[in-house]
Amino acid sequence: MRLTKILSGCAAAIAMTLALGSASAMAETYALVTINQQALFFNQINDGATAAAKAAGVDLVIFNANNVPSAQNDAIENYITQKVDGIILVAIDVNGVKPAITAAKAAGIPVIAIDAQIPDGDNVAFVGVDNTKAGEDIGKFYADYVKANMSGTAKIGVVGALNSFIQNQRLDGFKKAVADSGQKVTFLDTVDGQNVQDVALSASENLMTANPDMTTLYATGEPALLGAVSAVTSQGRTGDVKVFGWDLTKSAVQGLEEGWVVAVVQQDPAGEGKAAIEAFVKLKKGEKIEPIINVPITIVTKENVGQFKDMFK
């Protein structure tokens, strides 16, 4: 029997108690503490973990922090009280959540981090992408594009999420690769989309208005890319602004097909959720797991976007 609950808001602690009370007698119970349920990326992590839990015959409960870092700490503390068998964490504040991870470890509850690495954390494993390295990969791709298609000169604006440790890593890696390339790239403003689509759209529009000479855009996550694509479209700039970013969306796929979205880093979020559950199953059997479980990325372009279109039907 599988139990999947999506938990959010003030009723979370009560809901956890009821859900776990009914599940604990039936099967091992794992908790997934996520960032939000607006972004497709996080929902795909949920889907992958849910399917893997069903296949393994274990229960999974899911907590939605709604972009509030402290809510993740509170959720972990509640799950410790409920004595779950393990916690999967998609962290917002990778440093602020460390005390809760340490408390889980002290209670004998392993934590696996997904997507965001916890610096010197007490989690047993990390599942996901090396965000700095992948940022360098897309940065090198960008620089090569500027060299081949823009005479080696470009002006770039950035739509980020400044409260996201991993999105800052993606920007740092990108900037390093661009600087190392020797191309004449001028970085204009970096605006904060806060990992929220509507905020990212407003930030993108303001960025473009303030920088009419901008020729390229880099978006560090799915809400940022959604906002950037919408802003470029609404301002009629698809002919003179090329977009690069992270995490495919339906609108990004259309932009790739039309040629003004040039490249998007695509992760495998469902694979990450699946890998985390499978790692917990191994731990429960007394088997060892790798401390870093890498999930590869794909740089999606007009040439290979066709293989991803089914995701958005």
N, C-alpha and C positions, 0 to 999 in steps of 0.2 A: 504494500500500500504506500502511495506517495502522497506527501503533503507539501504543497507549495503555497506560501502566503506572501503577499506583497504588503509590507507594513510601512506606515508613514504617519508623521504628526504626533500629537500628544497622546494618542491612544496606543502608541507602539508598545510600551511596556506591558500593558494589560493584554494586548493581542499576542505578544510573545509568550506570556505565561499560559494562555489558553491553548495556543498552537502547539507549544512544546510539551505541554502536559499531556495532550492527546497523542503526540507523536512518539514521545520518549519510550512508551511501553511497547511500541510496535517495531521500531527500527532505529539505527543510528541516525542522529539528526545533525545536520550541518547548517550553518547560517552564512548568508552572503550579505555583506554590508556594502551597498553601492552608493553612487554619488547622486544620480537623479534618474528619472524615467522619461525625460524629454528626449535625450539623445539616443538615436538608434544604436549607437555603439554599446551603451550600457545595457540596453534591452537585449542585444544579441549575446552579451556575456551571460545575462540571466537565462536566456533560452538554451545556450550551450550547457550551462551548469544544471538546469532543470532536466534536460534530456539525459545527461550523464547520470544524474541522481536516480532517475527512473530506471535506467538500465542497470544500475548497481544495486537497486533495491534499498536505497537509503532515502531519508526525508531531507527536504531542503526548505528553509524559510528565508525570505528575502526582505531586507530592510532598506527603504528608500530615504536617504538623508536630505533630499531636496536641497542639495548644495550647501548644507550647513555643517561645517567641520565638527562642531561640538556634538551634533546629533550622532555622529559616528562613534565618538567616544562613549556616549551614553548607551548606544545600542550594544557595543561590545561589552560594557559592564553588565548590562541586563542579560546578555547571552552567557556571560560567565556565571551569573547567579542561577540561570536555568540549566547550566551544565551541559551545553551542547558538546558534540564530539569534535568540532572544529569550526573555525571561522575563516571565510574568504573575505578579503578586504580590498575594495577599490578605493584607495585613500584620496581624500581631498588635500588635507594638510599632513604631509608625510612626517613632519617632525612633531606636530601637536598630538598626533594619534599614538605616538610611541609609548607613552605610559600605559595606555589601555592594552596595547599588544603585550607589554611586559607583564601586566596583571593577568592576562590570559595565560601566558606561559607559566607563571607562578601557580596558576590553578590547574595546570596540566592540560590546557586546551591549546592545540597547535593553531597557528594563524598562517595562512598563505596569502601573500599580497599579489594582486593582479594589476597589471598595467602600470602602477606607480611603485617604484622601488622604495623601500624604507631604509634610509641611511643608518647603518649600524643598528638595525632593528632586531627584535627578538622573534621575528617571524621565522618559520622553519624553511620557507621557500618563497621565491618570486616567480611568477608566471607572466610572461609578456615579452615586450620589445625593449631592446636597448635604445631608448629614445634619443639619447645624444648621438649615437652612431647612425640611427635612421635619419635624424635631422641632418647629419653630415651627408648622408646618401642623397637626400632630396636637394640639399644645398649644392652638391656637385652637379647633379642633373640640371638644376637651375642655371648654374654658371656655364655649363656646356651649352645650354639653350641660348643664353645671352650672347655667348661667343659666336654661335653658328647662325643665329637669326636676328640679332639686334646689334650687330657690329661691335660687340664687346662692351656696350654701354647700356645701363638701365638705372631707373630710379624705382625703389621698392618701398611700399608701405607694408606694415605688419598688423594683422589682427590676431591678438593673443588672448590668453586668460591668465592674468598676472597672479591669480591666487592658486594656479595649478603648477606644482613643482615640475611635473613631466612636460607640460607645454612650454615651460621656460627652458627645459633641457632641449626640446626640439628646436627652439629658437637659437639657443647657444650653439648647437651643432651646425645648424644652417648657416649662421653668421661665420663660423670658423671656416667652413668649406668654401664659402663665397670669398672670404678674405684670402684664403690660400690659393684661390684660382687665379688671382691677378687681374680679373676683369674689373672694369670701371663701373662698379655698382655703388650707388649712393643710397644709404638707408635713410628714409624719411622718418615719419612718426611711427611709433608703436602704440596702438590703442588697445584698451582692455574690454574684451567682449564678455568677460566674467563667466565663460562657459554656459551662457544663456543666449538662446537664439535671437530673441528680440533685442537684447542689449548689444549683441554682436552686430546686428543689422544697423542699429543707430550709430554705433562706433565706426562701422565701415563707411557709412554715408558721410559722417563727419570727416573721416580720414580723406576720402576722395574730394570732398568740397575744399578742404584746406590745402590739398596738394594736387591742383589740376594738371601738373606736369608729370604725375606718377605714371609709370609705364607697366609696373608689375605689382602683384599682391601676393603675400604669403600668409596663409591662415593655419594656425597651429593645432586646430582640433575641429571636430564636426560642427558645433554651433558657430565657431568662427568662420568656417568655410561656407556654411549656409548663409550667414550674414554677408560675407564678401561677395558671393555669387549673386545674391539678391540685390545688393547695392550696385554692382557693376551693371546688372541688367536694367534696373530701374533708372539709372542715370545715363543709359544709352552709351556705355563705354566698352561694350564687348569688342569693338573694333580696334581699340588702342590700349587696353589694359589686359595683360595676360595674368592668369591666376594659377597659383600653386598652393597645395595645402595637404590636409590630412583628413582621412575618413570619408569615404564616398557617401553621397546622398543622391537622390533622384535628380535634383537640379544640377549637381556636379557632373553626373553622367551625361546629361544633355549638353552641358558646356564642353565636356571632353569631345563629344561627337561633333560639335560645331567648331571646335578648334581653339576657342579662347580660354578655356580651362586647359592648361597644358599637361599637368601631372598632379596626381594625388597619391599620397602614401596610404595604402590600404592594409590594415591589420586583419587579424582573424579573431575577433572578439568571442565568437561562439567557441572556437577552438581553445581560447584561453579559459573560458568557464569550464569546458569539458576537462581540460588538463588538470585544473585545480581539484575537481571532484575525484578524478582518477588518482591523483597524488594522495589524497586523503584515504582512499580505499587501500592503497599500498601501505600507507603508514599504519592503518588499523590492522593489517595482516602482519605487521612487524618487518616489512620490507623497507629498504632505504630509498629515498628520493633525492634527486639532484637539488642543490640549493638554488640554482638558477635554471629555469625551464624556459628556454627561448622559443618564441613563436615567430616565424619569419614574416617579413613584410613583402608586399608587392608594390612597385611604383606603377600606377595605372596611367596609361596614356590613351590617345585616340586609337592606337594600334591594338591594344589588348583589352579595351573597356568592354567589348562585347561579352566576355566571359563572366562579367559581373552584373549584367543587366537584369538577370532573373531575380536578383535580390530585391528589386523595386517594382515587381509586377503585382 
